[in-house]
Amino acid sequence: MKRIRHLLLAHVCLSLIASAQIHFSESSPLLGAGGEVLNPPLARIDVNRQLAGPIPDLEPSEWTVAIWNFPAWNPGGKHWPELAEQKPLCIPLLYDSKDPKVRYRGTPYYRQADKRVMDWHIKWMRDAGINLVMFDWYPSESKEAFDNSPRHRHINDSIEVGFLGKSHTGAAPLKTNPYADKMQFLTMWTNHGHAWIPKGTMEYACENFMNQPNYYRIDGKPLVIIHAPGLLREEHGGPGTNTQKMERLRAWVSEQRAIAKSYGHAEIILTLGAIAPQYSQGFIDIGFDAATNYVTHAKATLSEQRPIVKHLKKGTRKGTVIAADYETQLMPSMRAHWDAMYAVWGPEGFLPTVTQREDWRHWHPQARMYHYHSGSPALYAKALEQAKNSVLKHGGRKFITVGIWNEFYEGAYLEPDLKYGFEYLRAIQSVFKK
């Protein structure tokens, strides 16, 4: 009987959330550390009823405050259904009450490619002091010729339709976009998850992204980020030894620079999006200019590894949870990583990233299931201050990536939701808009 009452209570709570009757405070998160409800004064925002309103034009800033954006939150993909199934209480502030294709398990979500949604996102980023959004872009499902990845169309739609204002992904290049004066952007070439970088990728990027007035540049040079260096080496390095692979990759790098130059970009800053210091020198030697990280992870010596086994109908599946306390393990790890990367890449070649949270424990067991726990907006603000201090100590570029906007499924997000409200965005604002 008790179990039935609990199930009924959970159903009522989810029903209230779905109908936007649960409220939260803009000055305090909905839930406390133990999951208790704290303040309920504000409703979720229905994009049919409330628009973001004017977004101020960008102003010159001493710091580039960047944020990663995983733009997968549209119908056609697995991401909203998985979130509703595995993390039903992770509920973004925005929702669309009229779109049945973004309602899962009774909870309404949104289309990220909807300009009304994108307006809110850009407005909130700007209010926090963020001036560069870095979209994951999945170039091609085909290895042989660029095809704009039909498999990832629901992801790329957020960039081309939602941000650039095209009628559809793959439409003719535009000269400008709705956010040309509001937000800088770039696209990270995301070469994993059945996505590749075949011939035609740089041409498409030059014609559709790097031609935009607000594409991010350093000293006039477009910043081009490629996510997975190891996979890039395997794709374009061909067979043979590592030395042979890297020599072929060197030729590929030179080819990309030549293509960009043919489109009027005399120089580009070719950057790796996820690499450790010990693997960096080989990529520097073949012509890469810079490096950053999508997530800055805890060091093995400052994390706890716990085996996990899931029993399935067809056997068992094993994995490892890699756990770290935010203040005592992850924050020291980030400082050590930044120091090591600056030592290899130099002051102008490394762009640090601050990790806000990670929680992969709900996934099927796999080799690495990150759980960076016990953080808070206050500790996150301290981590941002540490990143600033690291940049200044090393004489680096005044460029910091503050984390990820919307990796909801991985527990890594800064977008306002019913649990954390605006607290993490306020932490960014407190550090970069003083």
N, C-alpha and C positions, 0 to 999 in steps of 0.2 A: 504493500500500500504506500509506504514511504517513497519507494522508487517511482510509483505512478505520480505521486504529488510533485516530485522533483521534475519529472518529465513535463507535466502540465505547466509548472512554473517556468521551465525553460521555453516551452512553446509560447507562453504569454509574453515573455521578455522579447523573444525574437519577433513576435507579431507586432509588438509595440515599436521595435526598431524598424521593421519593414514599413510601418505606416508613419514613420518619422515622428512618433510621439515621445521617444526618449530624447532628453535634452542634455546638454552639457554646458559648462561654463567656459567662456572664452578666456577667462583669467585662470582657470584651474582645469585639469583633466577630469574626465568623467570618473575614472577609477583610481583608487588608491593603490599602494604597493601590494596590498593583500587582495586586490580585486573588488574592494568595497566601493559602492557608488558614493561619490563625494558631492557634486553639485549638479543640479539639472535645470539650468535656466534657458539654454538656447537650443533650437531645433536644428536638424540637418537641413541643408540648403538644397531645395529643389530647383534645378536649373531652368525649369519651366516658369517658375514664379519669381525668381530673383536672379538678376544678372550681376556680373562683377562690377560693372561701371567703368569709368575712365581709368586707364593705366598711365601713369606719368611717363614722359620720355626719359630715356637714360641720361644720366649726367656723368661727367668724368669722375673716375674713382681711382684712388691710390691702389686698391686691391682688386684683383679678379677673384670673385667669390663664385665658384663653379659648383654645379650639382649634376650628378648623373641622373638620367631619366630612362627607365625601362618602359617603353610606350606600348605595352602589350594589352592594354585594358579596353578591348573592343570585342564585339561579338565575332565569332569565327575562330577564336582561340580557346585554349583550355583554362586560361588563367582565372577569370571570374568564377567559373564553375568549381575549380579546385579550391579557390579561397573560400567560397560559400560552404563547401563540403568539409574542408580540413580546419579552417579558421573562421567559423561563422560569426565570432564576435569581433573580428577585425573589419571594421566598417568605416569607410571614408566619409568625410563630412558631406561631400557632394553626392547627389543622386538625381536620377531622371524618373519621375513618377509615371511618365506616359509611354515609355519605351519597353514593351514586354520582352524584347530580346536581351535586355540587361537586368532581368529579374531572375534570381536564382534562389531556390529554396525559400521563397517568400520575401527575400531581401532585394530591394532595388539598388542597382549600382549606376554606372554611367558609361558613355562612349568617350574615350579619350580623344578621338578624332573630331568630336563635337566642339565647334569653336566656343560655345558657351562654357564648356568645361575648361578648355585651354585658357580662356580669358581668366577664369578664377585661379588656375594654377600659376599663370604668369604674374598675376596681381599679387598673390601670396608670396611668391618668390621675391618679387621686387620689394614688397613691404619688409621682408626679412633682410634685405641687403644683397640678395643673390643677383648677379648680373650676367651669368653665362649658364645656359642649359645645354648639357651634352647628351644627345639622344643615342641610344643603342640603335644602330641601323644594320639590318640583315641584308647584305647585298644580293646574293644569288643562291638559288637552290641548285642550279646546274654548275658543275665544275668546268664545263667546256666553254660556255658563253653566258654573259650576263643576262639574267632574266627577271631581275627585281623580285626574286623569291616569292612565287605564289604561296608557298608554305607559310611565309611570315607576313603576308599582306596585311593582316589585322594589326601587326606591329608597325609596319612602315606607313600605314594610313595615318597614324597619329602625327607623323612628321610631315608628310606631304599634303594631307588634307587638313588636319587640325592646326598645324603650325604655319605651313607655307601658304595655305589657302587654295590649293589646287582642287579641281572637281573630283579627281581620283588619283591614286598613286600611279605614276607612269605618264601622267598628262604632260603636255608640253611645258618646258621650263618657263618659269616666271622671272620677271626682272626684279621684283621686290615681293614683300609679304606683309601681312597685317602687323607683324611685330618688329618691323625693320628699325623703328625708333624706340622700341620698348625693351627688347631683350636680345643679347647676343646668343648665338647658338653654334654648335658643330655637330657632326655625326661621327660616332665611333663605328668603324667597320667591324662588326661583330661576327667573327669567323668561327663560330661553333654552333652546335645544335642544328646540323644539316644546313649550314650556311657557308658559302665559299667566296673567294675573291678572284673570279676568273677575268679574262681579258674583257675590257669594256667597263670595268668597275670605276677606274679613275676617270674615264671620260664622263660617265654618268654623274659622278660626284662633282666634277668641275662644272658641268652644264646645269645641274639642278640645285646644288648646295653651295659650293664655293663661289658661285657667281653672285650670291646674295649679298646685299650691302651690310648685313649684320652677321655674316659668317665670321667666326672668331679668328683674329690674326694677332700674331706677336711680331712687332716691328714690321708690320705690313705683310708678313708671311702667314698663309693659312696653316692652322694647326690640324694635322691629319693623324688621327689615332687609330691604330689597328689593335684589336683586343688581345688575341692569343698568339704570341710569337712562336711557340712550339708547333702549333697547327699550321701557321703560315710557312714555317720551314718545311714541314712535311708536304704541304700543297705545292709549293713552288721550288723546293730544293731538289726534288726528284730522288732517284735511288742513289745508293752508294754510302760512303762514309759521311760523318758529320761535316768534315772539312769540305767535301764535294758538295754537300747540300748547301752549306753556307756560301760557297762561291757562286752557285747558281742563284741563290737568294740575293746576293750582291748585285748580280746582273738585273734581277727583277726590280730591285730598289732603284737602280739607275734608270730603268725603263719608266717607272712611275714618275720620277722627277721630270723626265723628258716629256711625258704626256702632259703633266701639269704645266710645264713651261709653254707647250704649244697652245694652251688656253690662256696664256697671259700671266701665269704665276711663275715669275722668274725663280723663286725659291719657295719651298714648303718646309714646314717643320714636321718631319716624319717621326711619329711617337708610338711607343709601345704602351698598351693599356693594362697589362698585367704581367709583371716580371719581377723576379727576385734579384738582389744585387749580385749573387754568385753566378748568375747566368747572363749578366748584362754585357760583359766586355765583348763577347763574340758578335753581338748585334751592333754595338758601337763601331766595331772594326769594319763592318760591311755597309755602314752609312746611315744608321739610325741616329737621330739628333737628340731625342729626349725619351723620358719614360714617366709613367704615372701608374696608379693602381685603382682598380674598380673598388676593391676592398683592401684595407690594410689589416692583415691578420695577426693574431697572437703568435708569438714565437713558441716553438715546440717546448722549450725549457720553461715557458711561462704559461702553460696550458695543461689541462688534464684530459687524458684520453680514456674513454670508457667504451668497451665493446658493447654492441647491441645486436640482438638476434630476433628476427621476426619469423614466426612459423607460418608457412603458407601451405596451401593444398598440395602443391607440387614440390615441397621441400622447405628448406630454410634459406633465409637471406641475411647475411651478416654485414655489419657496418661498424663505424667508429664515431662516437660523439666527441668532438673536440671542444671542450668547455673552457671559458676563461672569465674571471671576474673583471668587470670593466675597469675599475680604478686600480687594482693591485696587479693585474696581469696584462690586460689589453693596452692600457695607456702607456706603461713602460715599453711594451712591445712596439707600439707605434713610434715612440721616440727613437728607439734603437734602429728601426727600419729606416726612418727618414735619414738618420745619420749615415747609415750604410749606403743608402742610395745616393746621397749627395757626394759621398766619397768616390763613387764610381762614375756618376754622370756629371758631376760638377755643379756649380751654383745655378747655371742657366739651363741645365739639362734634366732636372728633376722637378716634378710638380706633385706635391704631397696631397694625400687623401686622408681625411678623418673618417673613421668608422663609427656609426652611431649605435647600431645593434645588429645582431645576426641570430636567427633561431631557425634551424633546419630540422628540429627533432621530429616533426610530424611527417617528414619524407620517408619513403621506403629506405631501409638501411643501405648505406653506401659508404665508400671509403672515408669521406670527409663530411661530417654533419656538424656544422658550426653552431655553437651556442655561447654567444657573448652576453653575459647576463649581469644583473645588479647595477645597470647604468641608470642615469637620471638626466633630466635636462641640465641640472647644475653641473654634474660631472662632464657632460658633453661640452658645456661651455668652457670648462677647464681644458678639455682636450683641444678645442679650437684655439684657445690662448697658447697652448703648448705648440701647436702647429705654426702659429704666427711667430713665436719665439724661435722655432727651429729655422724658419725662413730667414729671419733677421740674423740669426747666429751664423748661418752659412752664406749670407749675402745672396740668397736665392731670389728668383723672380717672385714678385708679390702676387702669387697665385696659389690658392688653396681650394681643393674640392672638399665641400663640407659633408659629403655623403651621397646617399641615393634618395631620390624623391619618392619612389613608389615601388620598391621591391617588396610588396605586401607579403607575398608567399614566403619569402625568406626572412621576414621579420625586420627588414632593413628599409625603413621609409621615414620621410620627414613630412610628407603630405598630411595635413590635418585630418584626424579621424576621431572617433568617439572615445578612444582610450586616452590619447595623449593631447588632444586638442591642438592648441597653437604653441605649446610649451617649448618644443624643440626649435621651432622657427624663431621664437623669442630669444632663445639662447644665441642663435646666429646673429640676430639683430643686436643683441647686447655686446657682441664682440666686434662686429664689423660696421655698425652704424652709430658708434659713439659720437 
